[in-house]
Structure formats: structure tokens, C-alpha cells
Amino acid sequence: MPNPLKDNPHWRALRDRALVPAVAWARARRDRVVAHDPVYGGLRRPGRPEAIAAGGTVLLLLLLVLFLVLFQWNWLRGPIGSWASATYDREIELNGDLDVNLFSMTPSTRVRGLRIGGPDWALEQDTLKVADLQASVRLGALLAGRIEMPRVIITRPDIVLIATEDGRLSWVLDPDKPDDGQGMKLPLINHLVIREGTLSLDEQKRNLTLRATISAREGSDGQAGFHLDGRGTMNGTPLRLEVRGGPFINIRRDRPYGFKAELSGVGSTLVADGAITRPFDLGRFTATLSLQGRDMADLYLLTGITTPNTPPYRLSGTLKRDDTVFTFNDFSGRVGTSDLSGDLKVDRPDGRLRVDADLRSSLLDIDDLAAVLGGTPTVTATGDTVTTSGAGAKLLPTAPLNVERLRVMDGTLRYRAARVKRNELDIRQVDLGADLKDGILKLDPVSFDFNRGSLNGTARINANRDTPYTTADFRLRGYPLESIVPARDGAPVVTGSALGRAKLEGPGASVHDFAANSTGSLSLVVPQGRMRAAFAELLGINVTAGLGKLLSGDTGSSEIRCAVADFTVRRGIATARTFVIDTTPVLARGSGTIDLGAETINLRIDGETKQPRLIRLWSPITVRGPLTAPAVGIESGAVAGQVGLGAALGALINPLIALLPFVDPGLAEDANCGALISSAR
């Protein structure tokens, strides 16, 4: 049969140019080694020295093998325990038999009666006790620098974990080595059996105790796999932890290991359904996380992450861990009656917890947001959220800020609400930002857009003090007066736009306490507007003009040339520095105080008419009582004096003269609105 390669001219050319020279070089090299290499010559024709060396080597190997076969490994229990105890500064003992099998492709060991004692501050509790431990490793993988364990069998492990308030951890064998936060890196285990395992956790800082059973077994029934079932308490309330993992059968590094975990306590429930992406690197996993509860602030006890007070919530998203970085992305759900979605990132740069969040709402219920500021949320039977300010029906929230929680972490927050449900303040959009660093919380921006106008400001809260110290500066622009003063008989009492500013600072654990101790200024300015003519006349107690228009149903209006209310605040008491309402018929000036702590008002308004009026009561208007429902009246003493004077004149001179005390010639002049507005802070 003809050979196609032999007849191929290209093959013959390649053979002649490459293969023939290469074969010739190899043969020449071999001949040179055979002729001149002493090692090769000694192996081909060994002499007496070579024979003695070879025999000695074989004998040593045989003796080593015989020694390992006959060696009693129990002789090493004491030395191993002494070395480990000295290295880790705690008692470590091997109280049972120690067996080692090295002559296998999967070397194995078996330890009975292993005990690892607690550190010197927890000597009464052993950290670990194991009745029987069997483990094997793959020799090939070990020689390649990997640890793979085809079999691990643990019988009656008893684990006790203690964490003190000052951060000491009983299970850390080397306290001088800081925790890098990357999670445990366990070797690959193909076959795991745990029998009658128990775990106890006592974390004193969170007042947490947990008692759990641990088991793992192979099989194809529903009971196979890894199981951890724990019950305990946290802050005196029930705590429950369950972890389920699949059977340890043919597990590989490139095949995710599925698990499901559920943690519930302090009014919250967290459920994670996912997989360890690279078994068993516990620093890398991905899961679908669902969480719900009565108040997000409760999550601090379970997660260590500071969150604000909220109405009941439920959220779901994708949780991932990549060593020290946790992300909770594309989550969505509801908080109260508002929708909430966004992304969250948790990291520990430089060993300090940092949380960055970007949150959004398509439709916000403003009562849900009020709960974040310290209000008390209540969900009605219809599912709506109603928020009150706290005990004693205070207007300002009284819930205290937990400064200790702000000190343990850093981070940023951005929250935006595209739309807001119909509300009394007519808020349409919300944009909030926060930056927390070393116990200093900066709020910027704080922005509320109304149907008309906006409120924008910044705040800085120093949480490093026992009582937080806050500096705040807020500006109101273009807010409609008709949204402040309710309409009467279907027609607005006042119209126009208000400008305002609140610049305050002071100590206080809550919004109410801050206001009650604050120092600074409050101002409200109306550059121009309109007021029902009847009420404009009544500012000057013009009885005939004011009551006549009011009783006749006159809805005509008068011009508000300007209105300025400028208060100086000292220790929560706002004192009027300038209080002027200048309308076409009346110039009104006021004085008095607002007690931000007691949430009461005590103002006196004196009106002067600009046009003659027949019957005018020479009495100031008073506004007194709680801020939520002040009472408007007049000083009865001044009216009585005016009536008495008229009666005396009528008796002494002429009955018509008795009207003189009630006649106002109308000598008041327009206020200098430009100067008043520019002087407001």
C-alpha cells in the first residue's frame, strides 16, 4: 500500500530540513553523556561506594516506613496539647485516642476527646468540645497547594461562643490578629456528617442569647443536608434562627452550594434564599433577601446597621457578599403606605462600618416620612399611615435620637420621592440627602417642593455629645398664604406668597427638645397679597366697617402692602423684634412671644386705621394658647375703660359726645415696607 506522506514532496522537504537534523543532534547528545558523564557511568556500572549509598538509602526508607507503621500516635497527644495551649494561651487537650493513617491517597486522622478551653476571662466555659472527629484530605490536591476533604465526621460537638460588651470574642484564638471582615474560608468538604451538635451564643452588647442544634447527614430524603435550628432571646424578646443547606454530595469549587436562612426577632424577620458561590468561601455568596417588620429601627439589633424609625415595612431584593462588601440591590417593597426601592452598600474600610444608600419612592405618604423625624406612626384599618408627634400630643416630634448608633458607622443617604400623596401642606416632591462621618450627621439637601413654593435647608447634628447639638438653616420660598390660613365661606381669607427663614442652633435629643433649647431667629415675610376687607378692618377693631362687611357676606378684598414677622429666639423663647401687617385700611403692629418648648403663643396686635371710622374699639387683639389651636380675642379691660369714658362724657356733656371715644380719625400712615422686609433676617 503506498504511503501518501512518503510520496508528498512537502513532507519530504520538512523531514529533510527539520526532523533529520533534530534526530542527529539528540543522538550526538546521548553519545556524549554516555562517554563522559560520571553519574551515568556510575549508574550503569555501580561500584562499592554507589552500592553502599543506595543500600543505605533504601534501608532508611524501610526504617521510616516501619517506624510510621508501628508508631503510637497517642504519644503525641501531650506534646500537641502543650504546644497548642502555649501558642493560643488557653487549655487545649486531646483526651482520647489519636489515630493517623498516612499511607493512602487520602491520608486521614481521628481525634477523640478534643477540648479547647475558653480564654482567661471565660475559663468557666470551654469554647469547643468534640467527642469524636474524623477527617481526610486528598493527597494530590494537597501537593498542589489545595485542601480538599473527601470526608469529615464530627460526633457531639459542643460550641460555646461569648462576646462581651467591650468587644472580646471567646472563639478568636489569636486576639492580636484583627478580623479582616472577609468571612471564613473553609476547605472543600465532599462528605460531611455532624451528629448531636450544639451551639450556644451569648452576646452581651445586644443582650442576645441563642441555643442551637447542629446536624448534617447524607442521603436523598428531605432530612439530608446541613441543619441549624436555634432559639433564644434578644432584649428579652424571642429570637429564632434556622439555616438549611443541601447534602454534601460531590461538591465542587465551581458549583454553588445552596442554602436558606431565616432570622426573626425584635419584631423583624429576615429570609435569605441563595448559594455560596465558591464552596466553602463564606465571604462570597448571593441570595434573595426578604425582610419585614414593624419598624426599621429594630434592624440595628439584628444587623448592626443604624436605620431610622419607620412604619411597618416589607422589602425584597438581591443580597450579595464579596469579602467585606455587602450589597442589597434592586430591592423594592413598601414602608407604611409608601413604595420604596433602591440600592444599599455596606463595607468596612479601615475596619469601620460604612453604609451608602440610594432610595426612591414613586408615591410617598408624607405621614410615613414624618415617622423618620420622630413621629409615632399608626396604620389604620384601611392601611393608611397616621403619624402623631408623640406623648402629650406635641406638635413637634419628641422621639429621641439614639446618638450611640450614629457613632458606630459612617455613610451617605439620598432619598427622592417623585410624587407625594395629597396632604394638608400640599407637598408634591421630596429630595433628602445625608452624610454621616465620625458621629457628625449632615443633612443636605432637605428639600420639599409644594404645589407653589418650596422649603430648602441644611442641618448639622453633632452626635458625639451626650446630648446632640444641632445647627439648622431652612428657607421657605413662595408658599401660598391660602394654604396657611383656611378659607371662610368658600372664599380665601388671604392670598399671596410667603417667604420665611428659620436659623436655629442648640442641644436636644429630639426635634421638640432642640426647639425648646434653641437660639437664633425666625422670620416670615409677605411682600404683597390680598386680605378679605372685613378681616383687614377687624385688625383695627373697626366694628362698623369690619362687622358690617362680615355679616353682609362681603367677599371684597384689601391689599396687603406687606407683612413682616421677625422673632429673636433665646433658649426656646421667640420674642417679636418686628411684627407688622400693613393693609390698605389698617396698619397693625404686634408684640409678644412664642414658647417653642411649651408650644404656646402669646401675641398682642395693635391696629391703627388709615381712614376715619365711626366705631372703633381701642383695644389690642390677643392671640393666646397652644400653637395647634390658639384663641383670638381682645383685652376686655381696655374695652371697659373705653365704654366707661364714653358713658361719663355722655352724662356730663351731651349724649352724642359719648361716641367720641369710639371715633378714629384714621391718622395711620403706610409702613416703610422696603425697610421692614430688608431688616428681616
C-alpha positions in Angstrom: 0.0 0.0 0.0 1.6 3.4 -1.0 2.4 5.8 1.8 0.9 9.3 1.0 3.4 11.1 3.3 6.4 9.4 1.7 5.3 10.5 -1.7 4.4 14.0 -0.6 7.1 16.5 -1.7 6.2 18.9 1.1 6.6 16.2 3.7 10.0 15.2 2.3 11.2 18.8 2.4 10.0 19.2 6.0 11.7 16.0 7.0 15.0 16.9 5.4 15.0 20.4 6.8 13.8 19.9 10.4 13.4 16.3 11.6 16.6 14.8 10.3 18.9 17.5 12.0 16.9 17.2 15.2 17.3 13.4 15.4 21.0 13.7 14.7 21.5 16.3 17.4 19.7 14.1 20.0 21.9 11.1 19.1 25.1 13.1 19.4 24.0 14.4 22.8 23.3 10.9 24.1 26.7 9.6 22.9 28.4 12.5 24.7 26.6 11.7 28.0 27.4 8.0 27.8 31.0 8.7 27.1 31.8 11.4 29.7 29.1 11.7 32.4 30.4 10.1 35.7 26.9 9.8 37.2 25.6 7.9 34.2 28.7 5.7 34.3 28.2 5.0 38.0 24.6 4.0 37.5 25.5 1.8 34.5 28.4 0.2 36.4 27.9 0.8 40.1 31.0 0.3 42.3 31.2 -0.4 46.0 30.5 3.3 47.2 27.5 3.6 45.0 26.1 0.2 46.2 26.6 1.2 49.9 24.9 4.6 49.3 21.9 3.0 47.5 21.6 0.3 50.2 21.7 2.9 53.0 19.0 5.0 51.4 16.7 2.0 50.9 17.3 0.9 54.5 16.5 4.4 55.9 13.3 4.4 53.8 12.3 1.0 55.1 13.0 2.0 58.7 11.0 5.2 58.3 8.1 3.3 56.9 8.3 0.7 59.7 8.5 3.5 62.3 5.4 5.2 60.9 3.5 1.9 60.8 4.4 0.9 64.4 4.4 4.4 65.8 1.9 5.1 68.6 0.4 8.4 67.8 -1.1 8.7 71.3 2.4 9.5 72.4 2.0 12.9 70.7 -1.3 13.9 72.5 0.5 15.6 75.4 3.1 17.5 73.3 0.5 18.6 70.8 -1.8 19.8 73.6 1.1 21.6 75.4 2.2 23.3 72.2 -1.3 24.4 71.3 -2.0 25.6 74.8 1.1 27.7 74.9 0.5 29.1 71.4 -3.1 30.1 71.9 -3.0 31.0 75.7 -5.8 28.6 76.6 -6.1 25.0 77.6 -6.2 22.6 74.6 -6.3 18.9 75.3 -6.6 15.6 73.4 -8.1 13.3 76.0 -8.9 10.3 73.8 -7.1 8.2 71.2 -5.3 9.8 68.3 -5.1 7.7 65.1 -3.3 8.8 61.9 -3.2 6.9 58.5 -0.6 8.4 56.2 -0.3 5.5 53.7 -3.2 6.4 51.4 -4.1 8.7 48.6 -6.5 10.3 51.1 -4.5 10.5 54.4 -6.8 10.6 57.4 -6.8 11.3 61.1 -9.2 10.5 64.0 -9.2 12.5 67.2 -11.3 11.6 70.3 -12.0 13.8 73.3 -10.8 17.1 71.9 -11.3 20.1 74.2 -10.5 23.8 73.6 -10.9 25.8 76.7 -12.1 29.4 77.0 -9.8 32.4 77.3 -8.7 33.6 80.8 -11.7 35.9 81.1 -14.1 33.0 80.4 -12.5 30.0 82.0 -15.7 28.5 83.2 -16.9 27.8 79.6 -15.0 25.6 77.2 -15.1 27.1 73.7 -15.2 23.7 72.0 -15.6 20.1 73.0 -15.8 17.2 70.4 -16.3 13.6 71.3 -15.0 12.2 68.0 -13.5 13.9 64.9 -12.6 12.1 61.7 -11.2 13.8 58.7 -9.3 13.0 55.5 -7.6 15.0 52.8 -6.7 14.4 49.1 -3.0 13.9 48.8 -2.9 15.1 45.2 -4.7 18.3 45.9 -2.6 18.9 49.0 0.6 18.6 47.0 -0.8 21.1 44.5 -1.4 23.6 47.4 -5.2 23.0 47.9 -7.1 21.5 50.8 -9.9 19.2 49.8 -11.5 17.0 52.3 -13.4 14.0 51.0 -14.8 13.1 54.4 -15.4 14.8 57.7 -17.4 13.2 60.5 -18.0 15.1 63.8 -19.7 13.5 66.8 -21.2 15.5 69.6 -19.6 18.9 69.0 -20.4 21.4 71.8 -19.6 25.0 70.8 -19.8 28.0 73.2 -19.4 31.5 71.8 -19.2 34.5 74.2 -18.9 38.2 73.1 -18.5 40.8 75.8 -19.7 44.4 75.7 -16.1 45.7 75.2 -15.7 43.5 72.1 -13.8 40.5 73.3 -14.6 37.3 71.5 -14.1 33.9 73.1 -13.7 32.0 69.8 -10.8 34.1 68.5 -7.7 32.1 69.2 -5.3 34.9 68.2 -6.8 38.2 69.6 -3.8 40.1 68.3 -4.7 39.4 64.7 -7.5 41.7 63.6 -10.6 40.4 61.9 -10.4 41.4 58.2 -14.1 41.0 57.8 -13.8 38.8 54.7 -15.5 35.8 56.2 -14.3 32.3 57.0 -12.5 30.4 54.2 -13.3 26.7 54.8 -11.8 23.9 52.8 -13.9 22.0 50.3 -15.8 19.1 52.0 -17.4 16.4 49.9 -18.9 14.3 52.7 -19.9 15.9 56.0 -21.7 14.3 58.9 -22.4 16.1 62.2 -24.1 14.1 64.9 -25.7 15.7 68.0 -24.1 19.0 67.7 -25.0 22.0 69.9 -24.1 25.7 69.8 -24.5 28.4 72.4 -24.1 32.1 71.8 -24.0 34.8 74.5 -23.6 38.3 73.0 -23.7 40.7 75.9 -23.7 44.0 73.9 -27.0 43.2 72.2 -28.4 41.2 75.2 -28.6 38.2 72.8 -28.6 34.6 73.8 -29.0 31.6 71.4 -29.1 27.9 71.9 -29.0 25.8 68.7 -28.7 22.2 67.5 -26.5 21.4 64.5 -26.7 18.3 62.3 -25.5 17.2 58.9 -26.1 13.9 57.1 -26.1 12.5 53.6 -29.0 10.9 51.8 -31.7 11.7 49.3 -34.6 12.3 51.7 -35.9 15.6 52.9 -33.9 15.4 56.2 -30.5 15.2 54.4 -28.1 18.1 54.4 -27.0 20.7 56.9 -29.4 21.9 59.6 -29.0 24.6 62.3 -32.0 25.3 64.5 -31.7 27.9 67.2 -33.9 29.6 69.7 -33.1 32.4 72.1 -33.8 35.9 73.2 -32.7 39.4 72.2 -33.5 42.3 74.6 -36.0 40.0 76.3 -37.9 39.2 73.1 -38.0 35.8 71.4 -35.3 35.1 68.8 -35.3 32.3 66.2 -32.6 31.3 63.7 -32.8 28.5 61.1 -30.2 27.6 58.5 -30.7 24.9 55.8 -28.1 23.6 53.3 -28.1 20.9 50.8 -26.4 17.5 51.2 -22.6 17.4 50.8 -22.5 15.1 47.8 -20.0 15.6 45.0 -19.5 19.3 45.9 -17.1 21.1 43.7 -15.4 24.5 43.8 -17.1 25.7 40.6 -20.5 24.5 41.7 -22.6 26.8 44.0 -23.8 25.3 47.3 -27.4 26.3 48.0 -28.7 27.4 51.4 -31.7 29.0 53.1 -31.6 31.0 56.3 -34.3 32.7 58.4 -33.7 35.0 61.3 -36.6 36.5 63.3 -36.6 38.6 66.4 -37.4 42.1 67.9 -40.3 42.5 65.6 -38.4 41.7 62.4 -37.9 38.7 60.0 -35.1 38.2 57.5 -35.2 35.4 55.0 -32.3 34.6 52.6 -32.5 32.0 49.8 -29.3 31.7 47.9 -26.0 30.0 47.4 -22.3 30.1 48.4 -20.8 30.8 45.0 -17.5 29.0 45.7 -17.8 26.4 48.4 -16.9 26.9 51.2 -15.7 30.5 51.0 -18.2 32.1 53.3 -17.1 35.5 52.2 -18.8 35.1 48.9 -22.5 34.4 48.4 -25.6 35.7 46.6 -29.2 35.4 47.8 -32.7 36.8 47.5 -33.3 38.6 50.8 -36.8 39.4 52.1 -37.3 41.4 55.2 -40.3 42.7 57.0 -41.1 44.1 60.5 -42.9 46.7 62.5 -40.1 49.3 62.5 -36.8 49.5 60.5 -35.0 50.9 63.6 -35.3 47.4 65.1 -32.9 46.1 62.4 -30.0 47.6 64.2 -30.1 44.9 66.8 -30.1 42.2 64.1 -27.7 43.7 61.6 -25.7 46.5 63.4 -26.9 49.0 60.7 -28.4 52.2 62.0 -31.8 52.8 60.4 -34.5 55.4 61.2 -37.8 54.8 62.8 -40.5 53.8 60.2 -44.0 52.4 60.0 -44.3 48.6 59.3 -42.3 47.6 56.2 -41.6 44.7 53.8 -38.8 44.7 51.3 -37.2 42.2 48.9 -34.0 42.3 46.8 -30.7 40.7 45.9 -28.1 40.4 48.6 -24.5 39.7 47.7 -21.3 39.4 49.6 -17.9 39.9 48.2 -15.5 39.6 51.1 -16.0 42.8 53.2 -18.6 44.3 50.8 -22.3 43.6 51.1 -24.8 44.9 48.6 -28.6 44.9 48.7 -29.5 45.9 45.1 -32.7 46.4 43.2 -34.8 46.0 46.3 -38.4 47.1 46.4 -41.4 47.0 48.7 -43.4 49.2 51.0 -42.8 51.2 54.1 -46.1 52.1 55.6 -48.3 53.0 52.7 -45.4 54.3 50.6 -43.4 52.4 48.0 -39.7 52.2 48.4 -36.9 50.9 46.2 -33.2 51.4 45.7 -29.7 50.1 46.4 -27.7 49.6 49.5 -23.9 49.0 50.0 -22.3 48.0 53.3 -18.5 47.9 53.7 -15.8 48.1 56.4 -13.0 50.3 55.0 -10.3 50.8 57.7 -12.4 48.4 59.9 -15.2 50.9 60.4 -18.8 50.2 59.2 -19.9 52.3 56.3 -23.4 52.2 54.7 -24.3 54.0 51.4 -27.9 54.0 50.3 -29.8 55.4 47.3 -33.5 55.2 47.9 -36.5 56.2 45.8 -40.3 56.4 46.1 -42.7 56.7 43.2 -45.5 57.8 45.6 -44.9 58.9 49.2 -47.3 59.2 52.0 -46.0 62.2 54.0 -47.0 60.6 57.3 -44.5 57.8 56.6 -41.7 60.4 56.2 -42.9 62.2 59.4 -42.1 59.0 61.3 -38.5 59.3 60.4 -38.4 62.6 62.2 -39.7 61.1 65.4 -43.4 60.9 64.9 -45.4 57.9 66.1 -46.9 56.0 63.1 -50.2 54.2 63.3 -51.6 52.1 60.5 -55.4 52.4 60.2 -57.8 49.7 59.3 -57.8 51.0 55.7 -54.0 50.6 55.5 -53.2 54.4 55.7 -50.5 55.7 58.0 -51.3 58.4 60.5 -48.4 60.0 62.4 -48.6 61.8 65.7 -45.7 63.6 67.2 -45.5 61.6 70.4 -46.5 61.7 74.0 -48.6 64.6 75.2 -49.9 65.5 71.7 -46.9 67.7 71.0 -46.8 69.5 67.7 -43.0 68.8 67.3 -41.8 65.1 67.5 -40.5 64.0 70.9 -38.8 60.7 69.9 -35.2 60.9 71.0 -32.2 60.4 68.6 -30.1 57.4 69.5 -26.6 59.0 69.4 -24.8 55.8 70.2 -26.0 54.2 67.0 -24.8 57.2 64.9 -21.3 56.9 66.4 -20.7 53.3 65.3 -20.9 53.8 61.5 -20.4 56.2 58.6 -22.3 56.5 55.4 -24.4 58.5 52.9 -28.1 58.6 52.0 -30.0 60.0 49.1 -33.8 59.8 49.0 -36.1 61.2 46.4 -39.9 61.0 46.2 -41.2 61.7 42.7 -44.8 62.3 43.9 -46.5 62.7 47.3 -50.0 61.7 48.2 -52.5 64.6 48.7 -51.7 66.3 52.1 -52.6 69.4 54.0 -49.3 71.1 53.2 -49.6 70.4 49.5 -46.1 68.8 49.3 -45.5 67.5 45.8 -41.9 66.3 45.8 -39.2 65.4 48.3 -35.4 65.3 48.0 -33.2 64.5 51.0 -29.5 63.9 51.5 -27.5 62.8 54.5 -23.8 62.3 55.2 -22.6 60.7 58.4 -18.9 60.8 59.4 -17.3 60.2 62.8 -20.6 61.0 64.6 -21.4 64.1 62.7 -24.6 63.9 60.6 -25.0 66.5 57.9 -28.4 66.8 56.2 -28.0 68.4 52.7 -30.2 68.8 50.9 -33.5 69.0 52.8 -35.9 70.0 50.0 -39.7 70.0 49.8 -41.4 71.2 46.7 -45.0 72.4 47.1 -47.7 73.0 44.6 -46.5 76.6 44.9 -43.2 77.3 46.6 -40.5 75.3 48.3 -38.7 74.6 51.5 -35.0 74.1 51.4 -32.3 73.9 54.0 -29.4 72.2 55.7 -28.8 70.8 59.2 -25.8 69.5 61.1 -26.1 67.2 64.1 -23.2 66.6 66.4 -23.9 63.2 67.9 -20.5 62.9 69.7 -22.0 64.8 72.7 -24.2 63.1 75.3 -27.0 65.4 74.1 -26.9 66.0 70.3 -26.1 69.6 69.2 -27.9 70.7 66.1 -27.4 73.7 63.7 -30.2 74.2 61.2 -30.9 76.8 58.5 -34.2 76.5 56.5 -35.7 78.8 53.9 -39.3 79.0 52.7 -39.9 80.5 49.3 -43.2 81.3 47.6 -45.5 79.3 49.9 -49.2 80.3 49.3 -50.9 82.1 52.3 -54.2 80.4 51.4 -52.5 77.1 52.4 -51.7 78.5 55.9 -55.0 80.3 56.6 -58.1 78.2 55.8 -60.8 79.6 53.6 -64.0 81.0 55.1 -67.4 80.7 53.4 -65.8 79.2 50.4 -63.5 82.2 49.8 -59.9 82.6 50.9 -59.2 84.9 53.8 -55.8 85.9 52.5 -53.9 85.3 49.2 -50.2 85.9 48.4 -46.9 84.2 48.8 -44.8 83.9 52.0 -41.1 83.9 52.4 -39.5 82.6 55.6 -36.4 81.5 57.3 -35.6 79.5 60.5 -32.0 79.7 61.6 -31.5 77.9 64.9 -28.9 76.0 66.9 -28.9 74.3 70.2 -28.9 71.0 72.1 -31.7 68.5 72.1 -32.2 64.7 71.7 -35.4 65.2 69.7 -36.9 67.8 67.4 -39.0 69.1 70.3 -36.1 69.3 72.7 -33.9 71.1 70.1 -36.6 73.7 69.5 -37.1 74.2 73.3 -33.4 74.9 73.8 -32.6 76.6 70.6 -31.1 80.1 69.9 -31.4 82.0 66.7 -34.1 83.7 64.6 -37.4 83.0 62.9 -38.9 85.2 60.2 -41.9 85.3 57.9 -42.4 87.9 55.2 -45.3 88.5 52.8 -44.1 91.0 50.2 -47.6 91.6 48.9 -51.0 90.0 48.9 -54.7 90.4 49.4 -56.9 90.0 52.6 -60.7 89.9 52.9 -61.7 93.5 53.6 -63.8 92.5 56.6 -60.8 90.9 58.4 -58.5 93.8 57.4 -60.9 96.2 59.1 -61.1 94.0 62.2 -57.3 94.2 62.6 -58.1 97.7 63.8 -61.2 96.7 65.7 -63.2 98.8 63.3 -66.6 97.5 64.4 -68.9 99.1 62.0 -66.8 98.5 58.9 -65.5 95.1 59.9 -68.6 93.5 61.3 -70.7 95.1 58.6 -68.7 93.5 55.8 -68.5 90.2 57.7 -72.2 90.0 58.4 -73.2 91.1 55.0 -71.1 88.4 53.4 -68.9 90.9 51.6 -66.1 89.0 49.9 -64.2 92.0 48.7 -60.5 92.2 49.5 -58.0 94.8 50.6 -54.3 95.0 49.6 -51.7 93.6 51.9 -48.9 96.0 51.2 -46.5 93.9 53.3 -46.4 91.7 56.4 -43.2 91.0 58.4 -42.9 88.8 61.5 -39.3 88.7 62.7 -38.5 86.9 66.0 -35.3 86.5 68.0 -35.0 83.1 69.7 -33.3 82.6 73.1 -33.5 79.3 74.8 -36.6 78.3 73.0 -38.5 81.6 73.6 -39.2 83.5 70.3 -39.7 87.2 71.0 -41.1 89.5 68.4 -38.5 92.0 67.1 -40.7 93.2 64.3 -44.3 92.4 63.8 -46.2 94.4 61.2 -49.2 93.8 59.0 -49.8 96.7 56.6 -53.0 96.6 54.7 -54.8 99.3 52.8 -57.2 100.3 55.6 -55.2 99.3 58.7 -51.6 99.2 59.9 -51.2 96.6 62.6 -48.2 96.2 64.9 -47.6 93.3 67.2 -45.5 92.2 70.2 -45.2 89.1 72.3 -43.6 85.7 72.4 -43.8 82.1 71.2 -42.7 79.4 73.6 -41.3 76.6 71.4 -40.9 74.3 74.4 -44.4 74.6 75.7 -45.7 75.1 72.1 -47.8 78.1 73.1 -48.2 81.6 71.7 -48.9 84.9 73.4 -49.2 87.8 71.0 -50.7 91.3 71.2 -51.7 93.1 68.0 -52.5 96.9 68.0 -54.2 98.2 64.8 -54.3 101.7 63.6 -56.8 102.8 60.9 -55.7 104.8 57.9 -59.2 106.2 57.3 -61.8 107.7 59.6 -64.0 105.1 61.3 -67.1 105.8 63.4 -67.0 103.0 65.9 -63.6 101.6 66.8 -62.7 99.7 69.9 -59.4 101.0 71.3 -58.3 97.5 72.3 -55.5 95.3 71.1 -56.2 91.9 69.6 -54.7 88.9 71.6 -53.6 85.6 70.2 -53.0 83.2 73.1 -52.9 79.4 73.8 -51.4 76.3 72.2 -49.9 76.6 68.7 -52.2 73.9 67.4 -55.4 75.9 68.4 -54.7 79.5 69.6 -57.6 81.6 70.9 -58.1 85.1 69.3 -59.7 87.8 71.4 -59.5 91.4 72.7 -58.4 92.8 76.0 -61.6 93.3 78.0 -60.0 95.9 80.3 -59.3 98.3 77.6 -62.8 98.0 76.1 -64.3 98.5 79.5 -62.3 101.7 80.0 -63.3 103.0 76.6 -67.0 102.3 77.3 -66.7 103.9 80.8 -65.2 107.0 79.3 -68.0 107.3 76.7 -70.6 106.9 79.4 -69.0 109.7 81.5 -68.8 112.1 78.6 -72.5 111.5 77.7 -73.6 112.1 81.3 -71.6 115.3 81.8 -71.9 117.0 78.4 -74.1 115.5 75.7 -75.2 112.0 74.8 -73.7 112.5 71.3 -70.3 113.3 72.9 -70.4 109.7 74.3 -69.5 108.4 70.8 -66.2 110.4 70.7 -64.1 107.6 72.4 -65.2 105.2 69.6 -64.3 107.5 66.7 -60.9 107.1 65.0 -59.8 109.9 62.7 -57.6 107.5 60.7 -54.2 109.1 61.0 -52.1 105.9 60.5 -49.6 106.1 57.6 -48.3 103.4 55.3 -45.4 101.4 56.6 -41.9 101.5 55.0 -42.3 98.0 53.6 -38.9 98.0 51.8 -37.0 98.8 55.0 -39.1 96.2 57.0 -38.5 93.4 54.5 -34.8 94.1 54.2 -34.4 94.1 58.0 -36.0 90.7 58.4 -33.3 88.0 58.9 
